[in-house]
Amino acid sequence: MAIVSLADIKAELGITTTADDAMIDAKIDEAKAWLESFLGYAIETEFPSEVPADLVMAVKLQAAHLYENREATITGISIQLAPNGVDDVIRNRRNYAFE
């Protein structure tokens, strides 16, 4: 089960061509992995039947952010690692248990 489909992200970004499909697919995977590293668990393992809407939104926002901001270094402007809202989802859903 995919948390977010290619069609979902393309609709979110307003993209109608297929030229960047492979790159967008990669950004979806990167966004999911990035979120899971902060959450401390695999999203689809934690929620096998249905992923909560806030996590779906966070993957969409992060994937769109990664697609639209592909530069490694930005100078002269302010930048954030995640769009507004993603940090809130991580904070609310994170596994804070330490081993």
C-alpha positions in Angstrom: 0.0 0.0 0.0 1.4 3.4 -1.0 0.8 6.2 1.4 0.6 8.7 -1.4 0.4 8.0 -5.1 2.1 9.7 -8.0 -1.3 11.1 -9.1 -1.9 12.6 -5.6 1.4 14.6 -5.7 1.0 15.6 -9.3 -2.5 17.0 -8.4 -1.1 18.7 -5.4 1.6 20.4 -7.5 -0.6 21.1 -10.5 1.5 19.0 -12.8 -0.2 17.5 -15.9 2.8 16.2 -17.9 4.7 12.9 -17.4 8.2 14.4 -17.9 9.1 14.3 -14.1 7.2 11.2 -13.1 10.3 9.2 -12.1 11.6 12.2 -10.1 8.3 12.7 -8.3 8.1 9.0 -7.5 11.6 9.3 -5.9 10.6 12.4 -3.9 7.6 10.5 -2.5 9.9 7.7 -1.3 12.4 10.3 0.1 9.6 12.1 1.9 8.3 8.9 3.5 11.8 7.8 4.5 12.5 11.3 5.9 9.3 11.3 8.0 9.9 7.8 9.2 13.4 8.6 10.4 11.9 11.4 12.6 8.9 9.4 13.7 10.9 6.3 14.8 8.7 3.8 13.0 7.6 2.6 9.6 4.3 4.4 8.8 2.7 1.4 7.0 3.8 -1.0 9.7 2.4 1.2 12.4 -0.9 1.7 10.5 -1.4 -1.4 8.3 -5.0 -0.9 7.4 -5.3 2.9 7.0 -2.7 5.7 7.3 -4.1 8.6 9.3 -4.9 11.7 7.3 -2.3 13.9 9.0 0.5 11.5 8.1 -0.8 11.4 4.5 -0.8 15.2 4.4 2.8 15.3 5.9 4.1 12.9 3.2 2.4 15.0 0.5 3.7 18.3 1.8 7.2 17.0 2.3 7.3 15.3 -1.2 6.1 18.5 -2.8 8.6 20.5 -0.8 11.5 18.2 -1.9 10.3 18.4 -5.6 10.0 22.2 -5.6 13.3 22.8 -3.6 15.8 20.6 -5.2 18.9 22.7 -4.6 21.4 21.6 -2.0 22.4 25.1 -1.0 20.3 28.3 -1.0 21.9 31.6 -0.2 20.3 34.9 0.7 16.9 33.6 1.7 15.4 31.8 4.6 14.7 28.1 4.2 13.2 25.3 6.3 13.7 21.6 6.2 9.9 20.9 6.2 6.9 22.8 5.2 4.6 24.3 7.9 2.6 21.6 9.5 4.9 18.7 8.9 6.9 19.4 12.1 3.6 19.5 14.0 2.6 16.1 12.7 6.0 14.7 13.6 5.8 16.1 17.1 2.3 14.7 17.7 3.0 11.2 16.2 6.6 10.6 17.1 7.7 7.5 19.1 9.6 9.1 22.0 10.5 5.7 23.6 14.2 5.3 24.0 16.0 2.0 24.2 
